Amino acid sequence: MKKSWGLAALASISMVGATGQTADITRLPMASKFPISRAVAIPAGYEIYFLSGSTAAKEAMGDTKTQTVSVFEQMKDTLKELGLTFKDVVKMNVFLVADPKDGKMDFTGFMAGYTQYFGTPDQPNTPARSAVQVAGLAGPGALVEIEVEAAKKVGK
């Protein structure tokens, strides 16, 4: 029951300010100003795009920050092919491999790359996001894999 109430509340939030036209995407910021959204509502009239997980290019198999930037640069090209930008990203799942030295993911390195693309003055939109530590990824040396969902108004 609690889950149904949450979805209904999120749906009603997305329509705030609607005037018979398609409402805009609603992003609820974190109270702490952390650069992610705690929830994103996509109203009717939007197409949703699911981008597969991507890892860094072979020539960018450095540290976590370097790999994060590489993934986002590749993602930028894919989004552009679809007529989208990072402003259209509404959900992100991040998979980070643990450093073999200390067994912990390099979240700081990931954030150093992430904050170049999200929550900036030029691109203030932030997605709902999860970041998890994993034992390994498909590619040798891969420390980061990112998948996203993006949305844009139909016909734009």
C-alpha positions in Angstrom: 0.0 0.0 0.0 2.8 2.4 0.9 4.4 2.0 -2.6 1.1 2.8 -4.3 0.7 6.0 -2.3 4.2 7.0 -3.2 3.6 6.6 -6.9 0.3 8.5 -6.7 2.0 11.3 -4.9 4.8 11.4 -7.4 2.3 11.5 -10.3 0.4 14.4 -8.7 3.7 16.3 -8.3 4.5 15.9 -12.0 1.3 17.7 -12.9 1.8 20.7 -10.7 1.5 23.7 -12.9 0.0 21.8 -15.9 -2.4 23.9 -18.0 -3.8 21.3 -20.3 -0.5 21.0 -22.1 2.1 18.4 -21.4 3.7 19.1 -18.1 7.5 19.3 -17.7 9.6 16.7 -16.1 9.7 17.3 -12.3 13.0 16.7 -10.4 12.9 16.7 -6.6 16.3 17.8 -5.3 18.1 16.3 -2.3 17.8 18.4 0.8 21.6 18.2 1.2 22.2 19.8 -2.2 24.0 16.6 -3.3 24.0 16.6 -7.1 21.3 14.0 -7.7 17.5 14.1 -7.7 15.7 12.1 -5.0 12.8 11.5 -7.4 12.0 12.3 -11.1 8.5 12.3 -12.5 8.0 12.0 -16.3 4.5 13.1 -17.4 2.5 11.7 -20.3 3.7 12.9 -23.7 7.4 12.0 -23.2 9.4 9.3 -25.0 11.7 7.4 -22.7 15.1 6.1 -23.9 17.1 3.3 -22.2 20.8 3.4 -22.8 22.7 0.2 -22.1 25.5 0.1 -19.6 28.8 1.5 -21.0 32.4 1.1 -19.8 35.4 3.3 -20.6 37.1 3.3 -24.0 40.2 1.0 -24.2 42.5 4.1 -24.3 40.9 5.5 -21.1 41.4 2.5 -18.8 43.0 4.6 -16.1 41.6 5.4 -12.6 37.9 5.8 -11.7 37.7 9.5 -12.6 39.3 8.9 -16.0 37.0 6.0 -16.8 33.9 7.9 -15.6 34.7 10.8 -18.0 35.3 8.4 -20.8 31.9 6.7 -20.3 30.2 10.1 -20.2 32.0 11.3 -23.4 30.8 8.1 -25.2 27.3 8.6 -23.7 27.2 12.2 -25.0 27.7 10.9 -28.5 24.9 8.3 -28.1 22.5 10.9 -26.6 23.3 13.3 -29.5 22.4 10.6 -32.1 19.0 10.3 -30.4 18.5 14.1 -30.3 19.2 14.2 -26.5 21.7 15.8 -24.1 22.6 15.2 -20.5 19.8 17.6 -19.6 17.4 14.8 -20.7 18.9 12.1 -18.4 16.3 11.2 -15.7 17.8 8.0 -14.1 21.3 6.6 -13.8 22.6 3.3 -12.4 26.4 3.3 -11.7 28.4 0.1 -11.0 31.9 0.7 -9.5 34.5 -2.1 -9.0 36.2 -2.2 -5.6 39.8 -1.2 -5.5 41.9 -4.4 -5.0 44.1 -2.6 -2.5 41.4 -1.7 0.0 38.2 -3.5 -1.2 36.2 -0.2 -1.5 34.8 1.5 -4.6 36.3 4.9 -5.5 33.2 7.0 -5.1 35.2 10.2 -4.8 36.8 9.5 -8.2 33.4 8.8 -9.7 32.0 12.0 -8.3 34.9 14.0 -9.7 33.9 12.8 -13.2 30.2 13.0 -12.6 30.1 16.6 -11.4 31.7 17.7 -14.7 28.4 16.7 -16.5 25.6 17.0 -13.9 24.6 19.7 -11.5 26.8 22.3 -13.2 25.7 25.9 -14.0 25.5 25.0 -17.7 23.7 21.7 -17.0 21.8 21.9 -13.7 19.5 18.9 -14.3 20.3 15.9 -12.1 19.0 12.4 -12.5 17.7 10.0 -9.8 20.7 7.8 -9.3 22.0 4.7 -7.6 25.7 3.8 -7.3 26.8 0.3 -6.1 30.0 -1.5 -5.6 30.4 -4.7 -7.7 32.9 -7.5 -7.7 33.8 -7.0 -11.4 32.6 -5.9 -14.8 32.7 -7.6 -18.2 35.8 -5.8 -19.6 39.3 -6.3 -18.3 40.4 -3.3 -16.2 36.9 -1.8 -16.2 36.2 0.1 -12.9 33.0 1.9 -14.0 29.9 1.0 -15.9 27.0 3.5 -16.2 23.5 3.0 -17.7 21.0 5.8 -18.0 17.4 6.5 -18.9 16.5 9.8 -20.7 13.2 11.4 -21.7 12.1 14.1 -24.1 8.7 15.5 -25.2 7.2 13.6 -28.2 7.8 15.6 -31.3 10.8 17.6 -30.1 
